[in-house]
Amino acid sequence: MTETTAPDQTIVVKIGSAVLLRDGVNPDRPAFCALVEELAALVLAGRKVVVVTSGAVATGRQKLNLTRSPTGERNIPVLQALAALGQSRLIQHYESEFALYGLHVAQILLTRDDFNDRRRYINARHALKAVQDFGAVPIINENDTVATEEIRFGDNDQLAAMVAAMIGAERLLLLSDVDALYTADPNQDPDARRIAQHAAFAPELDAMVGGSNAQAGVGTGGMRTKLLAARIAATVAIPTVIAPGKQPGIIGRILNGDDVGTTLLPDPSVDRVASRKAWIGTGVQPRGRLVCDQGAVVAIVERGKSLLPSGIVNVEGDFREGDAVELVDVRGDRFAQGLSSYAADAVRTIQGRHSADIADLLGYRVFDAVVHRDELVLNLQFEPEQ
């Protein structure tokens, strides 16, 4: 039976640290309460809402009366400790505020490994839907206490996009102190213009967002991370709205279609993909790379073919059978991601050879293709070299 991710009435709302704090340290209770009131009204009206929240580390600092981390921002154990101290208080804020409207919340903490492992990914998705079936509001954050550099998301914009892809959300809202995407940094260029709506994969956006923290204020996620999140969501046909979280009634204005923030749209020709492909394209991290010749690139991108061993010119990394791998052209540009039918050493043995030779070269044959088209998701931003 084929799994699908048909859109429902679920929206994923990411609330950044800058929305929760009024000065980078102390809670902005009026802004927080206003957002919860809007979210509660949606739930009570029958809309499903998933909240991805930042703020655990900041809340931990506030709990200890610290203005910053005592040993520097990159000290992972210290940040993990601050997150552990702050997470319980943060969820208490959500619990007590939603309770005013007769609603329960459920704390869900995730790491990158929960998306890498297919079984854990499915379990997390089922748990999220079960929480919603109870009429409760899932409050999701990265599990900072156990996350290491290797399994961190790095920012909650990306986590929110991957959650949206996981559950097949209708829309992704990124609320922060950044009110929109501009043609240039409005803090530096008085002629910068707000972009009301744009295609998420348009290449000119990369120049507009500049560096990782361009157009950003408080928090770890700059405009570049928001663009990356929007592109993750667009891969599975989910639109993203970047908007100011402190603006009164902002969620209702977005859902009513008011001209606020920036809406980044998926390619209209892209249909919602099966949930397994959503996982391949947005959830699992690649363990290696397969460098493909131009003929293979064209066959896969333009004709929807599988990757055969004859089209592979180089193998990078040490991956196992069934691991995710990036497919890149000879320039190193990524054009797809998929699951490899063979381990890295086996692919090195058969690369450049015909599929008919696989059994003789390896002593066995799993498939004719190294990456089958059913286990492959294209990079929508890629344009084949002519």
C-alpha positions as CSV (number, residue, x, y, z in Angstrom):
1,M,0.0,0.0,0.0
2,T,1.4,3.4,-1.0
3,E,1.8,6.0,1.8
4,T,0.8,9.5,0.8
5,T,1.2,12.9,2.4
6,A,-2.1,14.5,1.3
7,P,-2.3,18.1,2.7
8,D,-4.6,18.5,5.7
9,Q,-5.4,21.6,7.8
10,T,-2.3,21.4,9.8
11,I,0.0,24.4,10.0
12,V,3.5,24.3,11.5
13,V,4.4,27.5,13.3
14,K,8.0,28.1,14.3
15,I,8.4,30.7,17.1
16,G,11.9,32.1,17.3
17,S,13.8,33.2,20.4
18,A,13.6,36.8,19.3
19,V,9.8,36.5,19.5
20,L,9.8,35.0,23.0
21,L,12.3,37.5,24.4
22,R,12.0,41.3,24.6
23,D,15.7,42.1,25.0
24,G,17.6,38.9,24.2
25,V,17.3,37.8,27.8
26,N,13.9,38.4,29.5
27,P,10.6,36.9,28.4
28,D,8.3,39.0,26.3
29,R,5.1,37.8,27.9
30,P,2.6,40.0,26.0
31,A,4.0,38.8,22.6
32,F,4.0,35.2,23.9
33,C,0.4,35.4,25.2
34,A,-0.9,37.0,22.1
35,L,0.6,34.2,19.9
36,V,-0.9,31.5,22.2
37,E,-4.3,33.2,22.0
38,E,-4.2,33.0,18.2
39,L,-3.0,29.4,18.1
40,A,-5.6,28.4,20.7
41,A,-8.4,30.0,18.6
42,L,-7.3,28.0,15.6
43,V,-7.3,24.7,17.5
44,L,-10.7,25.4,19.0
45,A,-12.0,26.2,15.5
46,G,-10.8,22.7,14.3
47,R,-7.5,23.6,12.8
48,K,-4.5,21.4,13.7
49,V,-1.4,23.3,14.9
50,V,2.1,22.1,15.5
51,V,4.5,24.5,17.3
52,V,8.2,24.4,16.9
53,T,9.7,26.6,19.6
54,S,13.1,28.0,20.3
55,G,14.0,29.4,23.7
56,A,15.2,26.6,25.9
57,V,18.8,27.8,26.2
58,A,17.6,31.4,26.6
59,T,15.2,30.3,29.3
60,G,17.9,28.4,31.1
61,R,20.1,31.5,31.1
62,Q,17.2,33.6,32.5
63,K,16.6,31.0,35.2
64,L,20.2,31.4,36.4
65,N,20.2,35.1,35.9
66,L,22.9,34.9,33.2
67,T,23.1,37.4,30.4
68,R,25.1,35.0,28.2
69,S,26.6,31.5,28.4
70,P,29.4,31.5,31.0
71,T,32.0,29.7,28.8
72,G,31.1,30.9,25.4
73,E,28.4,30.1,22.9
74,R,30.1,27.1,21.3
75,N,30.6,25.1,24.5
76,I,28.2,22.3,23.7
77,P,28.0,20.8,27.3
78,V,27.2,24.2,28.7
79,L,24.5,24.8,26.1
80,Q,23.1,21.3,26.8
81,A,23.0,22.1,30.5
82,L,21.3,25.4,29.9
83,A,18.8,23.7,27.6
84,A,18.0,21.1,30.3
85,L,17.5,23.9,32.9
86,G,15.3,25.9,30.6
87,Q,13.3,23.3,28.8
88,S,11.0,22.5,31.7
89,R,10.3,26.1,32.4
90,L,9.6,26.8,28.7
91,I,7.1,24.0,28.4
92,Q,5.5,25.2,31.7
93,H,4.9,28.6,30.0
94,Y,3.1,26.9,27.1
95,E,1.2,24.6,29.4
96,S,-0.1,27.3,31.7
97,E,-1.0,29.7,28.8
98,F,-2.8,27.1,26.7
99,A,-4.7,25.8,29.8
100,L,-6.5,29.2,29.9
101,Y,-8.3,28.0,26.8
102,G,-8.9,24.5,28.0
103,L,-6.1,23.0,25.9
104,H,-3.3,20.6,26.7
105,V,0.2,20.7,25.2
106,A,2.6,17.8,24.6
107,Q,6.4,18.3,24.7
108,I,8.2,16.5,21.9
109,L,12.0,16.7,21.7
110,L,13.8,15.6,18.5
111,T,17.3,15.2,17.2
112,R,18.6,14.7,13.7
113,D,18.9,11.0,14.3
114,D,15.1,10.8,14.7
115,F,14.9,11.8,11.0
116,N,17.8,9.7,9.8
117,D,16.3,6.4,11.0
118,R,13.2,5.4,9.0
119,R,11.5,3.6,11.9
120,R,12.0,6.4,14.4
121,Y,10.8,8.9,11.7
122,I,7.6,7.0,11.3
123,N,7.2,6.6,15.1
124,A,7.6,10.3,15.6
125,R,5.0,11.1,12.8
126,H,2.5,8.7,14.4
127,A,3.1,10.2,17.8
128,L,2.5,13.7,16.5
129,K,-0.7,12.7,14.9
130,A,-1.9,10.9,18.0
131,V,-1.2,14.0,20.1
132,Q,-3.4,16.0,17.7
133,D,-6.1,13.4,17.8
134,F,-6.3,14.0,21.5
135,G,-6.9,17.7,20.8
136,A,-3.6,18.7,22.3
137,V,-1.0,21.0,20.8
138,P,2.5,19.4,20.1
139,I,5.3,21.7,21.2
140,I,8.5,20.6,19.5
141,N,12.1,21.6,20.2
142,E,15.5,20.1,19.4
143,N,16.6,17.8,22.1
144,D,19.6,20.0,22.9
145,T,20.5,18.0,26.0
146,V,21.6,15.0,24.0
147,A,22.3,16.5,20.6
148,T,26.0,16.8,19.6
149,E,27.6,18.6,16.7
150,E,27.1,15.5,14.5
151,I,23.3,15.2,15.1
152,R,22.3,18.9,15.6
153,F,19.9,20.7,13.3
154,G,21.7,23.9,14.0
155,D,18.6,26.0,14.0
156,N,14.9,25.4,14.5
157,D,14.0,26.8,11.1
158,Q,15.3,23.6,9.5
159,L,13.7,21.5,12.2
160,A,10.3,23.1,11.6
161,A,10.6,22.5,7.8
162,M,11.4,18.8,8.4
163,V,8.5,18.5,10.8
164,A,6.2,20.1,8.2
165,A,7.5,17.6,5.6
166,M,7.1,14.7,8.0
167,I,3.4,15.3,8.7
168,G,2.4,16.7,5.2
169,A,1.5,20.1,6.6
170,E,-0.6,22.6,4.7
171,R,1.8,25.5,5.4
172,L,4.9,26.5,7.3
173,L,5.1,29.8,9.3
174,L,8.5,31.1,10.4
175,L,7.9,33.8,13.0
176,S,10.9,35.8,14.2
177,D,12.1,39.4,14.5
178,V,12.6,39.4,10.8
179,D,9.5,40.8,9.2
180,A,10.1,39.6,5.6
181,L,12.7,38.8,3.0
182,Y,14.1,42.0,1.3
183,T,15.9,42.6,-2.0
184,A,18.9,43.7,0.2
185,D,19.6,44.1,3.9
186,P,17.2,46.9,5.0
187,N,19.5,47.8,7.9
188,Q,22.2,48.7,5.3
189,D,20.3,49.6,2.2
190,P,17.6,52.3,2.3
191,D,16.4,51.2,-1.1
192,A,15.7,47.6,0.0
193,R,12.2,46.4,-0.9
194,R,10.1,43.8,0.8
195,I,9.5,40.7,-1.3
196,A,5.8,39.8,-0.9
197,Q,5.9,36.5,-2.8
198,H,8.6,34.5,-4.7
199,A,9.5,31.1,-5.9
200,A,11.4,29.3,-3.2
201,F,14.0,27.9,-5.6
202,A,14.7,31.0,-7.6
203,P,18.5,31.4,-7.7
204,E,18.4,35.2,-7.3
205,L,17.3,34.7,-3.7
206,D,20.7,33.4,-2.7
207,A,22.3,36.7,-3.4
208,M,19.5,38.6,-1.6
209,V,20.0,36.7,1.7
210,G,23.7,37.2,1.8
211,G,25.6,35.7,4.8
212,S,24.2,33.3,7.3
213,N,23.0,36.1,9.7
214,A,22.1,38.7,7.1
215,Q,18.8,40.5,7.7
216,A,18.5,38.8,11.1
217,G,18.3,40.0,14.7
218,V,18.3,38.0,17.8
219,G,18.5,34.2,17.5
220,T,20.7,31.7,15.6
221,G,18.6,31.5,12.4
222,G,19.4,34.2,9.9
223,M,17.6,34.8,6.6
224,R,19.7,32.1,4.9
225,T,18.5,29.5,7.3
226,K,14.9,30.5,6.6
227,L,15.5,30.2,2.9
228,L,17.0,26.8,3.4
229,A,13.9,25.8,5.5
230,A,11.6,27.1,2.8
231,R,13.3,25.1,0.2
232,I,13.1,21.9,2.3
233,A,9.4,22.5,2.6
234,A,9.1,23.4,-1.1
235,T,10.6,20.0,-2.0
236,V,7.4,18.4,-0.8
237,A,5.1,21.2,-2.1
238,I,4.6,23.1,1.2
239,P,4.6,26.9,1.0
240,T,6.5,28.9,3.7
241,V,5.7,32.3,5.1
242,I,8.4,34.4,6.8
243,A,6.7,37.0,9.1
244,P,7.2,39.2,12.2
245,G,6.1,37.2,15.3
246,K,5.5,40.2,17.4
247,Q,3.0,41.9,15.1
248,P,-0.5,41.7,16.6
249,G,-2.8,39.2,15.0
250,I,0.0,38.0,12.6
251,I,-1.1,34.4,12.3
252,G,-4.7,35.3,11.5
253,R,-3.5,37.9,9.0
254,I,-1.3,35.3,7.2
255,L,-4.1,32.7,7.0
256,N,-6.6,35.4,5.8
257,G,-4.3,36.2,2.9
258,D,-3.2,39.6,4.0
259,D,-0.1,41.1,2.4
260,V,2.4,40.5,5.2
261,G,5.9,39.0,5.4
262,T,7.2,37.0,2.5
263,T,5.6,33.8,1.1
264,L,8.1,31.4,-0.6
265,L,6.3,29.1,-2.9
266,P,7.0,25.6,-4.2
267,D,7.2,24.9,-8.0
268,P,3.5,24.6,-9.0
269,S,4.3,21.7,-11.2
270,V,5.5,19.6,-8.2
271,D,3.0,17.3,-6.6
272,R,3.0,16.2,-3.0
273,V,5.2,13.1,-2.9
274,A,4.8,9.8,-1.1
275,S,5.8,10.0,2.5
276,R,8.8,7.7,1.9
277,K,10.1,10.1,-0.7
278,A,9.5,13.0,1.7
279,W,11.8,11.2,4.1
280,I,14.4,10.6,1.5
281,G,14.4,14.1,0.2
282,T,14.1,16.1,3.5
283,G,14.6,13.8,6.5
284,V,17.6,11.4,6.1
285,Q,21.2,12.7,6.0
286,P,23.3,11.4,3.1
287,R,26.2,9.1,4.0
288,G,28.1,9.5,0.7
289,R,28.1,10.9,-2.8
290,L,27.9,9.3,-6.2
291,V,29.5,11.4,-9.0
292,C,27.5,10.9,-12.2
293,D,28.4,11.5,-15.9
294,Q,26.3,13.9,-18.0
295,G,24.3,11.1,-19.6
296,A,23.2,9.8,-16.3
297,V,22.3,13.3,-15.1
298,V,20.1,13.9,-18.1
299,A,18.5,10.5,-17.9
300,I,17.6,10.9,-14.2
301,V,16.6,14.6,-14.2
302,E,14.8,14.9,-17.6
303,R,13.6,11.3,-18.2
304,G,12.9,10.0,-14.7
305,K,15.3,7.1,-15.0
306,S,17.2,5.2,-12.3
307,L,20.9,5.5,-11.7
308,L,22.7,2.6,-13.3
309,P,26.4,1.7,-12.5
310,S,27.4,2.7,-16.0
311,G,26.7,6.3,-15.2
312,I,28.8,6.5,-12.1
313,V,32.3,8.0,-12.4
314,N,33.3,8.2,-8.7
315,V,32.2,7.1,-5.3
316,E,32.7,9.2,-2.1
317,G,32.2,8.1,1.4
318,D,31.7,4.9,3.3
319,F,28.0,4.0,3.2
320,R,26.0,0.8,3.6
321,E,23.3,-0.8,1.5
322,G,20.1,1.2,2.0
323,D,21.9,4.4,3.2
324,A,21.1,7.7,1.6
325,V,23.6,9.2,-0.9
326,E,23.8,12.4,-2.8
327,L,23.9,12.3,-6.5
328,V,26.1,15.0,-8.0
329,D,27.3,15.9,-11.5
330,V,31.0,16.1,-12.5
331,R,31.0,19.7,-11.3
332,G,30.0,18.6,-7.8
333,D,26.5,20.1,-8.0
334,R,23.8,18.0,-6.2
335,F,20.9,17.1,-8.5
336,A,19.2,14.3,-6.4
337,Q,19.3,12.2,-3.3
338,G,18.4,8.6,-3.0
339,L,18.9,5.3,-1.2
340,S,21.8,3.1,-2.5
341,S,21.0,-0.5,-3.4
342,Y,24.7,-1.4,-2.7
343,A,27.4,-0.5,-0.1
344,A,30.1,1.9,-1.1
345,D,32.8,-0.8,-1.8
346,A,30.4,-2.7,-4.0
347,V,29.5,0.5,-6.0
348,R,33.2,1.2,-6.5
349,T,33.5,-2.3,-8.0
350,I,30.7,-1.9,-10.4
351,Q,31.0,1.8,-11.3
352,G,31.2,2.4,-15.0
353,R,30.1,-1.1,-15.9
354,H,26.9,-2.4,-17.4
355,S,24.2,-3.8,-15.1
356,A,24.6,-7.2,-16.8
357,D,28.1,-7.4,-15.2
358,I,27.0,-6.9,-11.6
359,A,26.6,-10.6,-10.7
360,D,29.9,-11.5,-12.2
361,L,31.7,-8.6,-10.5
362,L,30.1,-8.9,-7.0
363,G,29.0,-12.6,-6.9
364,Y,25.4,-11.4,-6.4
365,R,22.9,-8.9,-7.8
366,V,20.4,-6.9,-5.8
367,F,19.1,-4.6,-8.5
368,D,20.2,-3.5,-11.9
369,A,20.1,0.1,-10.6
370,V,22.4,1.5,-7.9
371,V,19.7,4.0,-7.0
372,H,16.2,3.1,-8.2
373,R,14.0,6.0,-9.4
374,D,11.4,5.0,-6.7
375,E,14.0,5.6,-4.0
376,L,15.2,8.9,-5.4
377,V,14.2,12.6,-5.0
378,L,15.3,15.3,-7.3
379,N,16.9,18.6,-6.3
380,L,14.3,21.1,-7.7
381,Q,16.9,23.9,-7.9
382,F,19.2,21.9,-10.2
383,E,19.5,22.8,-13.9
384,P,21.4,20.3,-16.1
385,E,24.3,21.6,-18.1
386,Q,23.5,21.9,-21.7
